[in-house]
Amino acid sequence: MKPFYHEAARLLKEDPEFKPDKPVVLAKIDATSAVSLAARFNLDGYPTLKIARNGEISEYEGPRKEGKG
């Protein structure tokens, strides 16, 4: 997933709607060592992608393949 984090960061930086005063955070959690955090966010499969907006957490349901998909 690491290359995808870098690509997402680059795309966000180039996005004209990106606002540096409201940063977007990408986080990686190792649920094997952060068990309570994994439970808190209901991480039960790997990789699990979540989106948090305004304190609300939801499942990411977009494409999971490189490119269009």
PDB file of N, CA, C and O in Angstrom:
ATOM      1  N   MET A   1       0.817  -1.203   0.000  1.00  0.00           N
ATOM      2  CA  MET A   1       0.000   0.000   0.000  1.00  0.00           C
ATOM      3  C   MET A   1       0.858   1.264   0.000  1.00  0.00           C
ATOM      4  O   MET A   1       0.377   2.333  -0.375  1.00  0.00           O
ATOM      5  N   LYS A   2       2.113   1.156   0.412  1.00  0.00           N
ATOM      6  CA  LYS A   2       2.954   2.348   0.535  1.00  0.00           C
ATOM      7  C   LYS A   2       2.999   3.202  -0.739  1.00  0.00           C
ATOM      8  O   LYS A   2       2.868   4.422  -0.643  1.00  0.00           O
ATOM      9  N   PRO A   3       3.179   2.608  -1.928  1.00  0.00           N
ATOM     10  CA  PRO A   3       3.209   3.455  -3.127  1.00  0.00           C
ATOM     11  C   PRO A   3       1.898   4.207  -3.340  1.00  0.00           C
ATOM     12  O   PRO A   3       1.889   5.313  -3.882  1.00  0.00           O
ATOM     13  N   PHE A   4       0.788   3.599  -2.910  1.00  0.00           N
ATOM     14  CA  PHE A   4      -0.499   4.252  -3.086  1.00  0.00           C
ATOM     15  C   PHE A   4      -0.665   5.439  -2.133  1.00  0.00           C
ATOM     16  O   PHE A   4      -1.320   6.423  -2.478  1.00  0.00           O
ATOM     17  N   TYR A   5      -0.080   5.353  -0.941  1.00  0.00           N
ATOM     18  CA  TYR A   5      -0.107   6.496  -0.032  1.00  0.00           C
ATOM     19  C   TYR A   5       0.628   7.676  -0.659  1.00  0.00           C
ATOM     20  O   TYR A   5       0.154   8.811  -0.609  1.00  0.00           O
ATOM     21  N   HIS A   6       1.783   7.401  -1.244  1.00  0.00           N
ATOM     22  CA  HIS A   6       2.565   8.471  -1.880  1.00  0.00           C
ATOM     23  C   HIS A   6       1.807   9.075  -3.050  1.00  0.00           C
ATOM     24  O   HIS A   6       1.809  10.293  -3.229  1.00  0.00           O
ATOM     25  N   GLU A   7       1.166   8.245  -3.839  1.00  0.00           N
ATOM     26  CA  GLU A   7       0.385   8.744  -4.979  1.00  0.00           C
ATOM     27  C   GLU A   7      -0.807   9.559  -4.495  1.00  0.00           C
ATOM     28  O   GLU A   7      -1.107  10.609  -5.064  1.00  0.00           O
ATOM     29  N   ALA A   8      -1.487   9.095  -3.461  1.00  0.00           N
ATOM     30  CA  ALA A   8      -2.627   9.838  -2.910  1.00  0.00           C
ATOM     31  C   ALA A   8      -2.168  11.195  -2.389  1.00  0.00           C
ATOM     32  O   ALA A   8      -2.847  12.199  -2.604  1.00  0.00           O
ATOM     33  N   ALA A   9      -1.035  11.238  -1.711  1.00  0.00           N
ATOM     34  CA  ALA A   9      -0.504  12.510  -1.201  1.00  0.00           C
ATOM     35  C   ALA A   9      -0.197  13.461  -2.353  1.00  0.00           C
ATOM     36  O   ALA A   9      -0.484  14.655  -2.270  1.00  0.00           O
ATOM     37  N   ARG A  10       0.385  12.935  -3.423  1.00  0.00           N
ATOM     38  CA  ARG A  10       0.702  13.781  -4.579  1.00  0.00           C
ATOM     39  C   ARG A  10      -0.575  14.327  -5.212  1.00  0.00           C
ATOM     40  O   ARG A  10      -0.647  15.510  -5.543  1.00  0.00           O
ATOM     41  N   LEU A  11      -1.574  13.478  -5.380  1.00  0.00           N
ATOM     42  CA  LEU A  11      -2.831  13.925  -5.978  1.00  0.00           C
ATOM     43  C   LEU A  11      -3.530  14.965  -5.111  1.00  0.00           C
ATOM     44  O   LEU A  11      -4.082  15.937  -5.626  1.00  0.00           O
ATOM     45  N   LEU A  12      -3.508  14.765  -3.804  1.00  0.00           N
ATOM     46  CA  LEU A  12      -4.119  15.742  -2.904  1.00  0.00           C
ATOM     47  C   LEU A  12      -3.408  17.084  -2.995  1.00  0.00           C
ATOM     48  O   LEU A  12      -4.049  18.134  -3.008  1.00  0.00           O
ATOM     49  N   LYS A  13      -2.090  17.047  -3.056  1.00  0.00           N
ATOM     50  CA  LYS A  13      -1.308  18.281  -3.129  1.00  0.00           C
ATOM     51  C   LYS A  13      -1.605  19.051  -4.421  1.00  0.00           C
ATOM     52  O   LYS A  13      -1.617  20.282  -4.425  1.00  0.00           O
ATOM     53  N   GLU A  14      -1.840  18.328  -5.503  1.00  0.00           N
ATOM     54  CA  GLU A  14      -2.109  18.960  -6.791  1.00  0.00           C
ATOM     55  C   GLU A  14      -3.566  19.384  -6.952  1.00  0.00           C
ATOM     56  O   GLU A  14      -3.880  20.155  -7.859  1.00  0.00           O
ATOM     57  N   ASP A  15      -4.454  18.900  -6.101  1.00  0.00           N
ATOM     58  CA  ASP A  15      -5.883  19.197  -6.202  1.00  0.00           C
ATOM     59  C   ASP A  15      -6.139  20.655  -5.834  1.00  0.00           C
ATOM     60  O   ASP A  15      -5.774  21.082  -4.738  1.00  0.00           O
ATOM     61  N   PRO A  16      -6.760  21.426  -6.726  1.00  0.00           N
ATOM     62  CA  PRO A  16      -7.013  22.842  -6.424  1.00  0.00           C
ATOM     63  C   PRO A  16      -7.975  23.055  -5.258  1.00  0.00           C
ATOM     64  O   PRO A  16      -8.022  24.147  -4.692  1.00  0.00           O
ATOM     65  N   GLU A  17      -8.743  22.027  -4.892  1.00  0.00           N
ATOM     66  CA  GLU A  17      -9.666  22.150  -3.758  1.00  0.00           C
ATOM     67  C   GLU A  17      -9.008  21.797  -2.429  1.00  0.00           C
ATOM     68  O   GLU A  17      -9.607  21.997  -1.372  1.00  0.00           O
ATOM     69  N   PHE A  18      -7.782  21.274  -2.468  1.00  0.00           N
ATOM     70  CA  PHE A  18      -7.058  20.927  -1.243  1.00  0.00           C
ATOM     71  C   PHE A  18      -6.743  22.195  -0.470  1.00  0.00           C
ATOM     72  O   PHE A  18      -6.263  23.173  -1.043  1.00  0.00           O
ATOM     73  N   LYS A  19      -7.010  22.181   0.814  1.00  0.00           N
ATOM     74  CA  LYS A  19      -6.775  23.345   1.665  1.00  0.00           C
ATOM     75  C   LYS A  19      -5.757  22.979   2.734  1.00  0.00           C
ATOM     76  O   LYS A  19      -6.050  22.166   3.611  1.00  0.00           O
ATOM     77  N   PRO A  20      -4.565  23.566   2.677  1.00  0.00           N
ATOM     78  CA  PRO A  20      -3.530  23.234   3.669  1.00  0.00           C
ATOM     79  C   PRO A  20      -3.963  23.448   5.118  1.00  0.00           C
ATOM     80  O   PRO A  20      -3.431  22.804   6.022  1.00  0.00           O
ATOM     81  N   ASP A  21      -4.930  24.354   5.348  1.00  0.00           N
ATOM     82  CA  ASP A  21      -5.392  24.590   6.719  1.00  0.00           C
ATOM     83  C   ASP A  21      -6.359  23.498   7.185  1.00  0.00           C
ATOM     84  O   ASP A  21      -6.725  23.460   8.359  1.00  0.00           O
ATOM     85  N   LYS A  22      -6.779  22.605   6.271  1.00  0.00           N
ATOM     86  CA  LYS A  22      -7.632  21.464   6.613  1.00  0.00           C
ATOM     87  C   LYS A  22      -6.990  20.222   6.002  1.00  0.00           C
ATOM     88  O   LYS A  22      -7.461  19.702   4.991  1.00  0.00           O
ATOM     89  N   PRO A  23      -5.908  19.751   6.629  1.00  0.00           N
ATOM     90  CA  PRO A  23      -5.146  18.657   6.035  1.00  0.00           C
ATOM     91  C   PRO A  23      -5.908  17.334   5.979  1.00  0.00           C
ATOM     92  O   PRO A  23      -6.821  17.080   6.766  1.00  0.00           O
ATOM     93  N   VAL A  24      -5.509  16.521   5.041  1.00  0.00           N
ATOM     94  CA  VAL A  24      -6.016  15.158   4.913  1.00  0.00           C
ATOM     95  C   VAL A  24      -4.950  14.244   5.500  1.00  0.00           C
ATOM     96  O   VAL A  24      -3.771  14.359   5.165  1.00  0.00           O
ATOM     97  N   VAL A  25      -5.364  13.342   6.368  1.00  0.00           N
ATOM     98  CA  VAL A  25      -4.426  12.441   7.023  1.00  0.00           C
ATOM     99  C   VAL A  25      -4.636  11.031   6.494  1.00  0.00           C
ATOM    100  O   VAL A  25      -5.755  10.518   6.481  1.00  0.00           O
ATOM    101  N   LEU A  26      -3.550  10.415   6.059  1.00  0.00           N
ATOM    102  CA  LEU A  26      -3.566   9.004   5.675  1.00  0.00           C
ATOM    103  C   LEU A  26      -2.837   8.250   6.779  1.00  0.00           C
ATOM    104  O   LEU A  26      -1.725   8.619   7.153  1.00  0.00           O
ATOM    105  N   ALA A  27      -3.453   7.202   7.299  1.00  0.00           N
ATOM    106  CA  ALA A  27      -2.844   6.478   8.408  1.00  0.00           C
ATOM    107  C   ALA A  27      -2.783   4.987   8.117  1.00  0.00           C
ATOM    108  O   ALA A  27      -3.668   4.427   7.470  1.00  0.00           O
ATOM    109  N   LYS A  28      -1.741   4.369   8.599  1.00  0.00           N
ATOM    110  CA  LYS A  28      -1.569   2.922   8.482  1.00  0.00           C
ATOM    111  C   LYS A  28      -1.543   2.361   9.902  1.00  0.00           C
ATOM    112  O   LYS A  28      -0.800   2.845  10.756  1.00  0.00           O
ATOM    113  N   ILE A  29      -2.352   1.349  10.142  1.00  0.00           N
ATOM    114  CA  ILE A  29      -2.425   0.734  11.462  1.00  0.00           C
ATOM    115  C   ILE A  29      -2.082  -0.744  11.332  1.00  0.00           C
ATOM    116  O   ILE A  29      -2.672  -1.450  10.514  1.00  0.00           O
ATOM    117  N   ASP A  30      -1.140  -1.207  12.126  1.00  0.00           N
ATOM    118  CA  ASP A  30      -0.829  -2.635  12.183  1.00  0.00           C
ATOM    119  C   ASP A  30      -1.714  -3.233  13.272  1.00  0.00           C
ATOM    120  O   ASP A  30      -1.424  -3.121  14.463  1.00  0.00           O
ATOM    121  N   ALA A  31      -2.786  -3.861  12.842  1.00  0.00           N
ATOM    122  CA  ALA A  31      -3.771  -4.379  13.787  1.00  0.00           C
ATOM    123  C   ALA A  31      -3.257  -5.545  14.606  1.00  0.00           C
ATOM    124  O   ALA A  31      -3.877  -5.917  15.603  1.00  0.00           O
ATOM    125  N   THR A  32      -2.134  -6.132  14.207  1.00  0.00           N
ATOM    126  CA  THR A  32      -1.587  -7.232  15.009  1.00  0.00           C
ATOM    127  C   THR A  32      -0.905  -6.720  16.263  1.00  0.00           C
ATOM    128  O   THR A  32      -0.792  -7.448  17.250  1.00  0.00           O
ATOM    129  N   SER A  33      -0.445  -5.469  16.236  1.00  0.00           N
ATOM    130  CA  SER A  33       0.186  -4.902  17.431  1.00  0.00           C
ATOM    131  C   SER A  33      -0.666  -3.813  18.084  1.00  0.00           C
ATOM    132  O   SER A  33      -0.479  -3.513  19.263  1.00  0.00           O
ATOM    133  N   ALA A  34      -1.585  -3.226  17.349  1.00  0.00           N
ATOM    134  CA  ALA A  34      -2.469  -2.192  17.893  1.00  0.00           C
ATOM    135  C   ALA A  34      -3.878  -2.769  17.996  1.00  0.00           C
ATOM    136  O   ALA A  34      -4.810  -2.291  17.349  1.00  0.00           O
ATOM    137  N   VAL A  35      -4.013  -3.792  18.809  1.00  0.00           N
ATOM    138  CA  VAL A  35      -5.253  -4.551  18.897  1.00  0.00           C
ATOM    139  C   VAL A  35      -6.434  -3.688  19.345  1.00  0.00           C
ATOM    140  O   VAL A  35      -7.515  -3.782  18.764  1.00  0.00           O
ATOM    141  N   SER A  36      -6.248  -2.856  20.362  1.00  0.00           N
ATOM    142  CA  SER A  36      -7.373  -2.036  20.843  1.00  0.00           C
ATOM    143  C   SER A  36      -7.781  -1.000  19.802  1.00  0.00           C
ATOM    144  O   SER A  36      -8.966  -0.697  19.664  1.00  0.00           O
ATOM    145  N   LEU A  37      -6.822  -0.459  19.077  1.00  0.00           N
ATOM    146  CA  LEU A  37      -7.134   0.507  18.016  1.00  0.00           C
ATOM    147  C   LEU A  37      -7.877  -0.193  16.879  1.00  0.00           C
ATOM    148  O   LEU A  37      -8.828   0.359  16.326  1.00  0.00           O
ATOM    149  N   ALA A  38      -7.453  -1.385  16.535  1.00  0.00           N
ATOM    150  CA  ALA A  38      -8.134  -2.156  15.494  1.00  0.00           C
ATOM    151  C   ALA A  38      -9.573  -2.445  15.907  1.00  0.00           C
ATOM    152  O   ALA A  38     -10.485  -2.360  15.084  1.00  0.00           O
ATOM    153  N   ALA A  39      -9.777  -2.782  17.160  1.00  0.00           N
ATOM    154  CA  ALA A  39     -11.131  -3.047  17.648  1.00  0.00           C
ATOM    155  C   ALA A  39     -11.970  -1.777  17.623  1.00  0.00           C
ATOM    156  O   ALA A  39     -13.143  -1.811  17.253  1.00  0.00           O
ATOM    157  N   ARG A  40     -11.374  -0.666  18.015  1.00  0.00           N
ATOM    158  CA  ARG A  40     -12.099   0.619  18.042  1.00  0.00           C
ATOM    159  C   ARG A  40     -12.650   0.982  16.670  1.00  0.00           C
ATOM    160  O   ARG A  40     -13.760   1.504  16.560  1.00  0.00           O
ATOM    161  N   PHE A  41     -11.869   0.705  15.617  1.00  0.00           N
ATOM    162  CA  PHE A  41     -12.283   1.068  14.267  1.00  0.00           C
ATOM    163  C   PHE A  41     -12.808  -0.124  13.469  1.00  0.00           C
ATOM    164  O   PHE A  41     -12.995  -0.029  12.256  1.00  0.00           O
ATOM    165  N   ASN A  42     -13.045  -1.243  14.150  1.00  0.00           N
ATOM    166  CA  ASN A  42     -13.628  -2.427  13.540  1.00  0.00           C
ATOM    167  C   ASN A  42     -12.833  -2.886  12.316  1.00  0.00           C
ATOM    168  O   ASN A  42     -13.390  -3.107  11.241  1.00  0.00           O
ATOM    169  N   LEU A  43     -11.532  -3.021  12.504  1.00  0.00           N
ATOM    170  CA  LEU A  43     -10.656  -3.496  11.440  1.00  0.00           C
ATOM    171  C   LEU A  43     -10.603  -5.010  11.527  1.00  0.00           C
ATOM    172  O   LEU A  43      -9.960  -5.569  12.415  1.00  0.00           O
ATOM    173  N   ASP A  44     -11.285  -5.670  10.595  1.00  0.00           N
ATOM    174  CA  ASP A  44     -11.368  -7.121  10.686  1.00  0.00           C
ATOM    175  C   ASP A  44     -10.848  -7.850   9.453  1.00  0.00           C
ATOM    176  O   ASP A  44     -10.871  -9.080   9.418  1.00  0.00           O
ATOM    177  N   GLY A  45     -10.388  -7.136   8.459  1.00  0.00           N
ATOM    178  CA  GLY A  45      -9.799  -7.722   7.264  1.00  0.00           C
ATOM    179  C   GLY A  45      -8.647  -6.847   6.826  1.00  0.00           C
ATOM    180  O   GLY A  45      -8.570  -5.681   7.215  1.00  0.00           O
ATOM    181  N   TYR A  46      -7.764  -7.383   6.034  1.00  0.00           N
ATOM    182  CA  TYR A  46      -6.571  -6.618   5.681  1.00  0.00           C
ATOM    183  C   TYR A  46      -6.341  -6.642   4.192  1.00  0.00           C
ATOM    184  O   TYR A  46      -6.353  -7.731   3.619  1.00  0.00           O
ATOM    185  N   PRO A  47      -6.131  -5.523   3.518  1.00  0.00           N
ATOM    186  CA  PRO A  47      -6.218  -4.206   4.126  1.00  0.00           C
ATOM    187  C   PRO A  47      -7.669  -3.738   4.243  1.00  0.00           C
ATOM    188  O   PRO A  47      -8.497  -4.031   3.380  1.00  0.00           O
ATOM    189  N   THR A  48      -7.960  -3.022   5.298  1.00  0.00           N
ATOM    190  CA  THR A  48      -9.262  -2.397   5.504  1.00  0.00           C
ATOM    191  C   THR A  48      -9.070  -0.909   5.277  1.00  0.00           C
ATOM    192  O   THR A  48      -8.167  -0.296   5.846  1.00  0.00           O
ATOM    193  N   LEU A  49      -9.910  -0.338   4.455  1.00  0.00           N
ATOM    194  CA  LEU A  49      -9.819   1.095   4.158  1.00  0.00           C
ATOM    195  C   LEU A  49     -11.031   1.794   4.750  1.00  0.00           C
ATOM    196  O   LEU A  49     -12.171   1.384   4.526  1.00  0.00           O
ATOM    197  N   LYS A  50     -10.774   2.849   5.504  1.00  0.00           N
ATOM    198  CA  LYS A  50     -11.836   3.629   6.138  1.00  0.00           C
ATOM    199  C   LYS A  50     -11.676   5.089   5.731  1.00  0.00           C
ATOM    200  O   LYS A  50     -10.584   5.530   5.373  1.00  0.00           O
ATOM    201  N   ILE A  51     -12.764   5.821   5.790  1.00  0.00           N
ATOM    202  CA  ILE A  51     -12.755   7.257   5.524  1.00  0.00           C
ATOM    203  C   ILE A  51     -13.365   7.946   6.728  1.00  0.00           C
ATOM    204  O   ILE A  51     -14.428   7.552   7.207  1.00  0.00           O
ATOM    205  N   ALA A  52     -12.689   8.980   7.218  1.00  0.00           N
ATOM    206  CA  ALA A  52     -13.224   9.773   8.332  1.00  0.00           C
ATOM    207  C   ALA A  52     -13.454  11.194   7.832  1.00  0.00           C
ATOM    208  O   ALA A  52     -12.539  11.853   7.337  1.00  0.00           O
ATOM    209  N   ARG A  53     -14.680  11.645   7.972  1.00  0.00           N
ATOM    210  CA  ARG A  53     -15.045  13.013   7.588  1.00  0.00           C
ATOM    211  C   ARG A  53     -15.845  13.625   8.720  1.00  0.00           C
ATOM    212  O   ARG A  53     -16.870  13.090   9.142  1.00  0.00           O
ATOM    213  N   ASN A  54     -15.361  14.746   9.197  1.00  0.00           N
ATOM    214  CA  ASN A  54     -16.065  15.463  10.266  1.00  0.00           C
ATOM    215  C   ASN A  54     -16.388  14.552  11.449  1.00  0.00           C
ATOM    216  O   ASN A  54     -17.468  14.644  12.033  1.00  0.00           O
ATOM    217  N   GLY A  55     -15.451  13.676  11.797  1.00  0.00           N
ATOM    218  CA  GLY A  55     -15.626  12.799  12.938  1.00  0.00           C
ATOM    219  C   GLY A  55     -16.445  11.553  12.666  1.00  0.00           C
ATOM    220  O   GLY A  55     -16.570  10.705  13.549  1.00  0.00           O
ATOM    221  N   GLU A  56     -17.004  11.414  11.478  1.00  0.00           N
ATOM    222  CA  GLU A  56     -17.786  10.240  11.114  1.00  0.00           C
ATOM    223  C   GLU A  56     -16.910   9.286  10.321  1.00  0.00           C
ATOM    224  O   GLU A  56     -16.269   9.693   9.353  1.00  0.00           O
ATOM    225  N   ILE A  57     -16.877   8.020  10.721  1.00  0.00           N
ATOM    226  CA  ILE A  57     -16.049   7.024  10.053  1.00  0.00           C
ATOM    227  C   ILE A  57     -16.942   6.099   9.243  1.00  0.00           C
ATOM    228  O   ILE A  57     -17.953   5.597   9.733  1.00  0.00           O
ATOM    229  N   SER A  58     -16.545   5.884   7.989  1.00  0.00           N
ATOM    230  CA  SER A  58     -17.314   4.992   7.125  1.00  0.00           C
ATOM    231  C   SER A  58     -16.367   4.078   6.351  1.00  0.00           C
ATOM    232  O   SER A  58     -15.166   4.332   6.263  1.00  0.00           O
ATOM    233  N   GLU A  59     -16.929   3.024   5.799  1.00  0.00           N
ATOM    234  CA  GLU A  59     -16.164   2.083   4.997  1.00  0.00           C
ATOM    235  C   GLU A  59     -15.859   2.726   3.650  1.00  0.00           C
ATOM    236  O   GLU A  59     -16.702   3.418   3.078  1.00  0.00           O
ATOM    237  N   TYR A  60     -14.662   2.496   3.152  1.00  0.00           N
ATOM    238  CA  TYR A  60     -14.328   2.901   1.792  1.00  0.00           C
ATOM    239  C   TYR A  60     -14.882   1.840   0.863  1.00  0.00           C
ATOM    240  O   TYR A  60     -14.582   0.656   1.015  1.00  0.00           O
ATOM    241  N   GLU A  61     -15.685   2.258  -0.095  1.00  0.00           N
ATOM    242  CA  GLU A  61     -16.305   1.298  -0.999  1.00  0.00           C
ATOM    243  C   GLU A  61     -15.941   1.562  -2.450  1.00  0.00           C
ATOM    244  O   GLU A  61     -16.612   1.076  -3.360  1.00  0.00           O
ATOM    245  N   GLY A  62     -14.888   2.323  -2.668  1.00  0.00           N
ATOM    246  CA  GLY A  62     -14.440   2.615  -4.025  1.00  0.00           C
ATOM    247  C   GLY A  62     -13.578   1.496  -4.578  1.00  0.00           C
ATOM    248  O   GLY A  62     -13.457   0.428  -3.979  1.00  0.00           O
ATOM    249  N   PRO A  63     -12.978   1.762  -5.738  1.00  0.00           N
ATOM    250  CA  PRO A  63     -12.135   0.738  -6.364  1.00  0.00           C
ATOM    251  C   PRO A  63     -10.914   0.399  -5.528  1.00  0.00           C
ATOM    252  O   PRO A  63     -10.423   1.233  -4.767  1.00  0.00           O
ATOM    253  N   ARG A  64     -10.429  -0.818  -5.671  1.00  0.00           N
ATOM    254  CA  ARG A  64      -9.255  -1.279  -4.928  1.00  0.00           C
ATOM    255  C   ARG A  64      -8.146  -1.734  -5.861  1.00  0.00           C
ATOM    256  O   ARG A  64      -7.169  -2.337  -5.419  1.00  0.00           O
ATOM    257  N   LYS A  65      -8.288  -1.458  -7.121  1.00  0.00           N
ATOM    258  CA  LYS A  65      -7.253  -1.829  -8.075  1.00  0.00           C
ATOM    259  C   LYS A  65      -6.586  -0.571  -8.591  1.00  0.00           C
ATOM    260  O   LYS A  65      -7.193   0.499  -8.643  1.00  0.00           O
ATOM    261  N   GLU A  66      -5.342  -0.714  -8.967  1.00  0.00           N
ATOM    262  CA  GLU A  66      -4.613   0.413  -9.539  1.00  0.00           C
ATOM    263  C   GLU A  66      -5.306   0.826 -10.834  1.00  0.00           C
ATOM    264  O   GLU A  66      -5.718  -0.018 -11.630  1.00  0.00           O
ATOM    265  N   GLY A  67      -5.427   2.126 -11.029  1.00  0.00           N
ATOM    266  CA  GLY A  67      -6.100   2.635 -12.225  1.00  0.00           C
ATOM    267  C   GLY A  67      -7.595   2.594 -12.038  1.00  0.00           C
ATOM    268  O   GLY A  67      -8.083   2.603 -10.908  1.00  0.00           O
ATOM    269  N   LYS A  68      -8.323   2.549 -13.127  1.00  0.00           N
ATOM    270  CA  LYS A  68      -9.786   2.515 -13.049  1.00  0.00           C
ATOM    271  C   LYS A  68     -10.228   1.116 -12.741  1.00  0.00           C
ATOM    272  O   LYS A  68      -9.763   0.157 -13.359  1.00  0.00           O
ATOM    273  N   GLY A  69     -11.124   0.989 -11.788  1.00  0.00           N
ATOM    274  CA  GLY A  69     -11.540  -0.361 -11.483  1.00  0.00           C
ATOM    275  C   GLY A  69     -12.492  -0.361 -10.410  1.00  0.00           C
ATOM    276  O   GLY A  69     -12.965  -1.423 -10.005  1.00  0.00           O
TER     277      GLY A  69
END
